[in-house]
Amino acid sequence: MSSPLRLLVFGGRDFADREWLYAVLDRIHSEPGISVIIQGDEPGTDTMTREWAESRRVPVEIYAAAWSDLSAPGAHIKRGRHGDYNARAGHDRNQRMIDEGKPDAAVQISSGAGTTDMARRLRVAGLPIWERIGS
């Protein structure tokens, strides 16, 4: 039996297939097990993953993007519907989830710009990614 995983789960904000996500996480949790969930604190995939972890009493490490930190080193300021924001915040958060979260593996739920960035960073780090594109 292998050691429980520090599992990074990532995907789109519009993902809504809770039943599928729970089934996947339950399967991984049964073998080899999940010691901690690492997620990015956005709606959709991240929220459902946190809810799964809380219902199974699995610890969660949350890495929120600092969208409003306009003074962050390398900040790329853009104007959105809610005002100015740091467009690099999501990329910076994705790297922090790898560097600070130290995942053993990851589950990619869907696609999108931020999800694609996270997958690329995980591949560069040499970490395994289980993928499900769609939904």
C-alpha positions, 0 to 999 in steps of 0.5 A, spaced: 500 500 500 502 506 498 502 513 502 496 517 502 497 523 497 497 530 498 492 531 492 492 538 488 485 538 485 484 544 479 479 546 474 474 551 472 469 555 475 463 553 471 464 545 473 458 542 476 458 535 476 459 534 483 457 526 483 463 525 478 468 529 482 466 526 489 466 519 486 473 520 483 475 523 490 472 517 493 476 512 489 483 516 490 481 516 497 480 509 498 487 507 495 492 510 496 488 515 500 488 523 500 492 526 506 490 533 504 487 537 499 490 543 495 486 547 492 485 555 489 479 557 493 475 559 487 467 557 485 466 551 481 471 545 482 475 548 488 468 549 492 466 542 491 473 539 492 473 543 499 466 541 501 468 533 499 474 534 503 470 537 509 465 531 509 470 526 509 474 530 514 480 530 510 484 537 511 484 542 506 490 547 504 487 553 500 491 558 496 487 564 494 489 568 488 491 575 491 487 579 485 486 585 489 494 586 490 496 591 485 503 592 488 505 585 488 512 584 484 510 583 477 503 585 477 499 586 471 494 590 472 487 590 468 481 593 469 475 588 469 467 589 471 469 590 478 475 594 477 482 594 477 485 587 478 492 583 478 491 579 472 498 575 474 495 573 481 492 566 478 498 564 475 502 566 482 497 562 486 498 556 481 505 556 482 505 557 490 500 551 490 506 547 487 512 550 491 508 551 498 503 545 497 508 540 495 503 536 492 504 528 490 499 528 484 493 532 481 487 531 478 485 536 472 477 537 472 476 541 466 479 546 461 480 554 461 486 559 461 487 558 468 487 550 468 491 550 462 496 554 466 496 550 472 497 543 468 503 546 464 506 548 471 505 541 474 508 538 468 514 542 468 514 540 476 514 533 473 508 531 477 502 526 475 496 529 473 489 525 472 485 528 467 478 529 465 476 534 460 469 537 459 463 538 463 
